[in-house]
Amino acid sequence: MFWVVLDENVIRRRVGGAAVMGEQLSHVAALAERRRIGLQVLPFDVGVPPVSGMLSLMTFEDAPPVAYSEGTRSGEVMDDPEWVTGLEQSYGYVRAAAFSPERSLALVQQVAKECVNGQ
């Protein structure tokens, strides 16, 4: 299962121009509608989230969980159980502060439509 929490900045900053951004957001919305991904948006007014940058949490049937954090010029795999547990808790806080999947989907669809309409 792939679940993503996108900072609101990610869906509002028009990378590649309005048309490209609208197309990308429409594709993400379609994946969420078909339940191919879990999608939540962390709104601007939450403040500073307890997780900065890109974080991937991975679980396996036959191995302990690991975390991967990535920055502009670096990435790090973390397998220390204490670190991974702390990052899982931080991600839980982010998910709790984010919009619901339904509200997130509606927001992504709205921003996609605004991009397509040149707003």
N, CA, C and O of each residue as an XYZ file, in Angstrom:
476
protein
N       0.852     -1.183      0.000
C       0.000      0.000      0.000
C       0.891      1.237      0.000
O       1.833      1.325      0.788
N       0.605      2.167     -0.858
C       1.337      3.423     -0.922
C       0.426      4.517     -0.374
O      -0.652      4.769     -0.912
N       0.868      5.156      0.689
C       0.111      6.242      1.311
C       1.013      7.456      1.320
O       2.176      7.372      1.717
N       0.482      8.582      0.884
C       1.292      9.800      0.809
C       0.567     10.948      1.496
O      -0.646     11.112      1.366
N       1.346     11.740      2.230
C       0.852     13.001      2.781
C       1.650     14.086      2.076
O       2.869     14.175      2.227
N       0.954     14.905      1.311
C       1.600     15.984      0.571
C       1.394     17.303      1.312
O       0.280     17.631      1.721
N       2.468     18.043      1.475
C       2.332     19.391      2.009
C       1.514     20.199      0.998
O       1.678     20.014     -0.208
N       0.647     21.081      1.462
C      -0.196     21.870      0.558
C       0.642     22.621     -0.471
O       0.199     22.852     -1.596
N       1.835     22.994     -0.083
C       2.754     23.666     -1.005
C       3.008     22.837     -2.263
O       3.162     23.388     -3.354
N       3.049     21.524     -2.111
C       3.333     20.628     -3.241
C       2.245     20.702     -4.306
O       2.539     20.629     -5.499
N       1.001     20.846     -3.885
C      -0.068     20.885     -4.890
C      -0.326     22.303     -5.408
O      -0.985     22.475     -6.433
N       0.183     23.309     -4.713
C      -0.094     24.685     -5.142
C       1.043     25.326     -5.950
O       0.793     26.235     -6.741
N       2.271     24.872     -5.765
C       3.393     25.437     -6.525
C       3.374     24.841     -7.927
O       3.517     23.630     -8.093
N       3.200     25.677     -8.920
C       3.029     25.203    -10.301
C       4.368     24.928    -10.969
O       5.000     25.821    -11.534
N       4.767     23.711    -10.890
C       6.020     23.273    -11.493
C       5.720     22.819    -12.915
O       4.873     21.951    -13.123
N       6.402     23.396    -13.885
C       6.191     23.024    -15.277
C       5.070     23.782    -15.959
O       4.754     23.517    -17.119
N       4.468     24.725    -15.248
C       3.376     25.511    -15.822
C       2.022     24.963    -15.403
O       1.912     23.835    -14.922
N       1.006     25.771    -15.591
C      -0.344     25.433    -15.137
C      -0.888     24.170    -15.813
O      -1.471     23.314    -15.147
N      -0.702     24.052    -17.112
C      -1.260     22.894    -17.836
C      -0.631     21.588    -17.346
O      -1.331     20.608    -17.091
N       0.693     21.587    -17.219
C       1.403     20.388    -16.757
C       0.976     20.042    -15.341
O       0.704     18.883    -15.027
N       0.919     21.056    -14.492
C       0.538     20.830    -13.100
C      -0.897     20.299    -13.006
O      -1.174     19.382    -12.232
N      -1.800     20.875    -13.790
C      -3.185     20.402    -13.801
C      -3.280     18.946    -14.200
O      -4.041     18.182    -13.606
N      -2.509     18.561    -15.205
C      -2.506     17.172    -15.669
C      -1.962     16.230    -14.595
O      -2.509     15.152    -14.366
N      -0.882     16.650    -13.942
C      -0.287     15.816    -12.896
C      -1.241     15.644    -11.721
O      -1.413     14.536    -11.213
N      -1.861     16.737    -11.291
C      -2.785     16.659    -10.164
C      -4.014     15.832    -10.518
O      -4.528     15.095     -9.676
N      -4.487     15.944    -11.745
C      -5.627     15.129    -12.184
C      -5.280     13.645    -12.139
O      -6.109     12.814    -11.766
N      -4.051     13.322    -12.521
C      -3.604     11.923    -12.478
C      -3.540     11.423    -11.030
O      -3.992     10.317    -10.736
N      -2.985     12.227    -10.135
C      -2.913     11.850     -8.722
C      -4.326     11.655     -8.166
O      -4.590     10.693     -7.444
N      -5.228     12.574     -8.507
C      -6.616     12.467     -8.042
C      -7.270     11.183     -8.563
O      -7.995     10.511     -7.829
N      -7.017     10.851     -9.812
C      -7.597      9.630    -10.389
C      -7.078      8.388     -9.667
O      -7.840      7.450     -9.432
N      -5.812      8.370     -9.318
C      -5.257      7.238     -8.567
C      -5.916      7.117     -7.198
O      -6.224      6.015     -6.744
N      -6.129      8.250     -6.548
C      -6.779      8.240     -5.230
C      -8.237      7.808     -5.344
O      -8.732      7.058     -4.503
N      -8.924      8.279     -6.380
C     -10.323      7.887     -6.586
C     -10.462      6.380     -6.774
O     -11.413      5.768     -6.288
N      -9.510      5.794     -7.481
C      -9.539      4.345     -7.749
C      -8.925      3.542     -6.597
O      -8.798      2.320     -6.675
N      -8.549      4.246     -5.536
C      -7.946      3.637     -4.353
C      -6.644      2.905     -4.670
O      -6.306      1.901     -4.042
N      -5.928      3.430     -5.653
C      -4.605      2.885     -5.980
C      -3.567      3.450     -5.016
O      -2.520      2.841     -4.793
N      -3.866      4.628     -4.444
C      -2.996      5.252     -3.445
C      -3.875      5.822     -2.332
O      -5.059      6.094     -2.529
N      -3.270      5.991     -1.174
C      -3.896      6.756     -0.101
C      -3.334      8.164     -0.187
O      -2.127      8.333     -0.362
N      -4.170      9.166     -0.069
C      -3.739     10.553     -0.275
C      -4.285     11.444      0.827
O      -5.476     11.422      1.134
N      -3.394     12.226      1.414
C      -3.790     13.265      2.347
C      -2.961     14.504      2.057
O      -1.828     14.410      1.585
N      -3.541     15.677      2.346
C      -2.840     16.949      2.181
C      -2.687     17.578      3.559
O      -3.651     17.684      4.317
N      -1.476     17.991      3.871
C      -1.188     18.699      5.113
C      -1.344     20.192      4.838
O      -0.554     20.768      4.090
N      -2.361     20.828      5.440
C      -2.647     22.226      5.114
C      -1.585     23.192      5.648
O      -0.874     22.902      6.610
N      -1.506     24.356      4.983
C      -0.576     25.403      5.378
C      -0.704     25.768      6.848
O       0.301     25.943      7.535
N      -1.936     25.883      7.334
C      -2.155     26.433      8.666
C      -1.770     25.500      9.813
O      -1.949     25.857     10.977
N      -1.250     24.322      9.509
C      -0.791     23.418     10.557
C       0.492     23.940     11.197
O       0.779     23.632     12.354
N       1.250     24.716     10.462
C       2.539     25.176     10.965
C       3.636     24.252     10.503
O       3.547     23.651      9.433
N       4.655     24.142     11.299
C       5.799     23.310     10.934
C       5.501     21.866     11.298
O       5.251     21.560     12.465
N       5.524     20.967     10.307
C       5.235     19.557     10.596
C       6.400     18.906     11.350
O       7.536     19.365     11.238
N       6.130     17.839     12.120
C       7.192     17.159     12.861
C       8.113     16.320     11.978
O       9.070     15.724     12.473
N       7.838     16.269     10.689
C       8.699     15.566      9.741
C       9.088     16.584      8.683
O       8.226     17.219      8.077
N      10.389     16.739      8.462
C      10.808     17.682      7.424
C      11.411     16.897      6.265
O      12.171     15.951      6.470
N      11.071     17.292      5.077
C      11.592     16.621      3.908
C      10.831     15.355      3.575
O       9.750     15.099      4.105
N      11.405     14.582      2.702
C      10.791     13.363      2.210
C      11.118     12.218      3.161
O      12.267     12.037      3.562
N      10.110     11.464      3.509
C      10.299     10.324      4.401
C       9.523      9.141      3.850
O       8.343      9.261      3.521
N      10.183      8.006      3.752
C       9.525      6.757      3.372
C       9.650      5.787      4.525
O      10.744      5.551      5.038
N       8.519      5.226      4.931
C       8.499      4.190      5.959
C       8.120      2.891      5.276
O       7.101      2.819      4.589
N       8.927      1.877      5.460
C       8.705      0.616      4.762
C       8.612     -0.534      5.748
O       9.436     -0.661      6.654
N       7.601     -1.367      5.561
C       7.453     -2.564      6.377
C       7.516     -3.788      5.474
O       7.145     -3.745      4.301
N       7.997     -4.875      6.058
C       8.208     -6.105      5.306
C       7.674     -7.279      6.112
O       7.644     -7.230      7.341
N       7.262     -8.312      5.436
C       6.776     -9.510      6.126
C       7.901    -10.251      6.836
O       7.693    -10.832      7.901
N       9.095    -10.229      6.245
C      10.181    -11.054      6.763
C      11.388    -10.261      7.272
O      12.477    -10.817      7.413
N      11.203     -8.968      7.548
C      12.313     -8.150      8.042
C      11.753     -6.993      8.861
O      10.590     -6.621      8.701
N      12.574     -6.426      9.731
C      12.104     -5.286     10.522
C      11.864     -4.064      9.630
O      12.428     -3.967      8.540
N      11.028     -3.134     10.096
C      10.764     -1.930      9.306
C      12.014     -1.050      9.195
O      12.898     -1.074     10.052
N      12.052     -0.276      8.114
C      13.130      0.691      7.910
C      12.515      2.018      7.472
O      11.372      2.083      7.018
N      13.310      3.066      7.624
C      12.901      4.396      7.181
C      13.968      4.923      6.228
O      15.152      4.620      6.369
N      13.530      5.706      5.270
C      14.445      6.349      4.332
C      14.082      7.822      4.289
O      12.936      8.187      4.026
N      15.067      8.655      4.550
C      14.875     10.098      4.528
C      15.774     10.672      3.451
O      16.929     10.272      3.305
N      15.222     11.624      2.692
C      15.978     12.175      1.576
C      15.931     13.692      1.604
O      14.887     14.293      1.857
N      17.083     14.301      1.338
C      17.184     15.749      1.216
C      17.639     16.105     -0.183
O      17.631     15.265     -1.083
N      18.033     17.348     -0.362
C      18.428     17.826     -1.678
C      19.601     17.054     -2.266
O      19.581     16.698     -3.444
N      20.612     16.795     -1.464
C      21.800     16.116     -1.982
C      22.192     14.881     -1.188
O      23.328     14.415     -1.276
N      21.266     14.358     -0.424
C      21.623     13.202      0.381
C      20.398     12.352      0.676
O      19.260     12.801      0.547
N      20.653     11.145      1.066
C      19.607     10.234      1.495
C      20.182      9.304      2.543
O      21.383      9.036      2.561
N      19.320      8.817      3.410
C      19.801      7.963      4.485
C      18.768      6.887      4.801
O      17.583      7.176      4.971
N      19.233      5.647      4.875
C      18.403      4.539      5.318
C      18.640      4.369      6.808
O      19.779      4.308      7.269
N      17.542      4.292      7.554
C      17.644      4.117      9.004
C      16.970      2.810      9.383
O      15.813      2.572      9.039
N      17.708      1.964     10.096
C      17.139      0.693     10.513
C      17.187      0.496     12.023
O      16.759     -0.546     12.520
N      17.696      1.471     12.756
C      17.699      1.403     14.210
C      16.248      1.422     14.682
O      15.528      2.379     14.398
N      15.805      0.393     15.391
C      14.389      0.308     15.784
C      13.885      1.541     16.541
O      12.738      1.947     16.358
N      14.716      2.132     17.376
C      14.301      3.318     18.126
C      14.050      4.510     17.200
O      13.075      5.243     17.371
N      14.932      4.696     16.223
C      14.758      5.778     15.251
C      13.512      5.552     14.407
O      12.712      6.464     14.200
N      13.361      4.332     13.925
C      12.222      4.012     13.058
C      10.917      4.221     13.823
O       9.966      4.780     13.276
N      10.861      3.785     15.059
C       9.659      3.976     15.875
C       9.353      5.458     16.056
O       8.196      5.869     15.961
N      10.377      6.259     16.315
C      10.180      7.703     16.457
C       9.673      8.347     15.182
O       8.807      9.220     15.231
N      10.199      7.928     14.046
C       9.747      8.468     12.765
C       8.325      8.017     12.448
O       7.538      8.786     11.897
N       7.992      6.775     12.793
C       6.615      6.302     12.602
C       5.639      7.132     13.434
O       4.549      7.463     12.966
N       6.022      7.465     14.657
C       5.173      8.304     15.499
C       5.023      9.703     14.911
O       3.921     10.252     14.889
N       6.112     10.274     14.440
C       6.055     11.606     13.821
C       5.150     11.597     12.599
O       4.367     12.525     12.394
N       5.256     10.552     11.789
C       4.407     10.446     10.609
C       2.943     10.300     11.012
O       2.056     10.828     10.342
N       2.693      9.590     12.097
C       1.340      9.477     12.617
C       0.764     10.838     12.989
O      -0.412     11.104     12.739
N       1.581     11.696     13.583
C       1.142     13.057     13.915
C       0.818     13.848     12.648
O      -0.168     14.585     12.602
N       1.645     13.691     11.635
C       1.406     14.380     10.364
C       0.083     13.913      9.760
O      -0.721     14.735      9.320
N      -0.144     12.618      9.736
C      -1.408     12.093      9.185
C      -2.609     12.588      9.970
O      -3.656     12.883      9.394
N      -2.457     12.679     11.298
C      -3.571     13.159     12.125
C      -3.865     14.638     11.865
O      -5.020     15.056     11.940
N      -2.838     15.431     11.561
C      -3.011     16.862     11.314
C      -3.456     17.161      9.889
O      -3.963     18.248      9.611
N      -3.271     16.211      8.994
C      -3.615     16.408      7.578
C      -5.120     16.316      7.379
O      -5.847     15.781      8.217
N      -5.571     16.855      6.240
C      -6.969     16.713      5.853
C      -7.295     15.230      5.683
O      -6.407     14.414      5.433
N      -8.567     14.895      5.821
C      -9.016     13.524      5.576
C      -8.748     13.171      4.110
O      -8.580     14.065      3.282
N      -8.708     11.887      3.786
C      -8.530     11.507      2.383
C      -9.595     12.116      1.467
O      -9.286     12.523      0.347
N     -10.836     12.180      1.929
C     -11.913     12.732      1.099
C     -11.706     14.237      0.857
O     -11.823     14.716     -0.271
N     -11.400     14.960      1.920
C     -11.164     16.404      1.782
C      -9.906     16.676      0.961
O      -9.857     17.625      0.178
N      -8.892     15.836      1.149
C      -7.650     15.985      0.378
C      -7.905     15.779     -1.105
O      -7.417     16.545     -1.936
N      -8.674     14.740     -1.438
C      -9.005     14.473     -2.836
C      -9.759     15.648     -3.439
O      -9.464     16.065     -4.559
N     -10.729     16.183     -2.708
C     -11.498     17.330     -3.208
C     -10.593     18.531     -3.442
O     -10.763     19.253     -4.424
N      -9.637     18.752     -2.554
C      -8.717     19.878     -2.718
C      -7.818     19.682     -3.934
O      -7.618     20.614     -4.713
N      -7.280     18.489     -4.102
C      -6.420     18.214     -5.263
C      -7.214     18.395     -6.553
O      -6.702     18.969     -7.514
N      -8.445     17.918     -6.588
C      -9.285     18.096     -7.780
C      -9.558     19.580     -8.042
O      -9.532     20.021     -9.191
N      -9.816     20.340     -6.994
C     -10.065     21.774     -7.136
C      -8.850     22.496     -7.690
O      -8.974     23.309     -8.605
N      -7.676     22.207     -7.143
C      -6.456     22.874     -7.605
C      -6.141     22.442     -9.044
O      -5.678     23.259     -9.840
N      -6.382     21.182     -9.382
C      -6.177     20.724    -10.765
C      -7.061     21.488    -11.716
O      -6.608     21.913    -12.779
N      -8.327     21.672    -11.350
C      -9.269     22.411    -12.185
C      -8.824     23.873    -12.343
O      -8.922     24.443    -13.430
N      -8.336     24.471    -11.254
C      -7.852     25.857    -11.328
C      -6.666     25.957    -12.290
O      -6.556     26.917    -13.053
N      -5.794     24.973    -12.247
C      -4.643     24.978    -13.155
C      -5.098     24.880    -14.609
O      -4.630     25.631    -15.465
N      -6.007     23.958    -14.880
C      -6.508     23.752    -16.232
C      -7.212     25.010    -16.742
O      -7.094     25.359    -17.916
N      -7.940     25.683    -15.860
C      -8.669     26.895    -16.241
C      -7.797     28.152    -16.204
O      -8.277     29.255    -16.466
N      -6.526     27.979    -15.881
C      -5.602     29.124    -15.890
C      -5.785     30.069    -14.738
O      -5.390     31.230    -14.837
N      -6.361     29.627    -13.659
C      -6.564     30.484    -12.487
C      -5.353     30.481    -11.591
O      -5.348     31.148    -10.557
